[in-house]
Amino acid sequence: MPDAGPEGWSSRDKFAEVLETAALTDADLAEYCRKRGLYSAQIAAWRSASSRAAPVVGKQAERG
């Protein structure tokens, strides 16, 4: 991930974090976030944004 902090990360970078943390327990996620300088709320927001984007991407693929 870029060193600029999560505010400067691309959507791809944020999605990679969502995938990497998907199976973590709350305790493991908290530890992960501490080590990476993140907040669990950031991961939750990125997860939500990814979920909202998935149907749009799927519909575009059907048309293409």
Summary of the structure (lengths in Angstrom):
residues: 64
radius of gyration: 13.3
end to end distance: 30.9
largest distance: 41.9
contacts: 137
relative contact order: 0.13
helix: 77%
strand: 0%
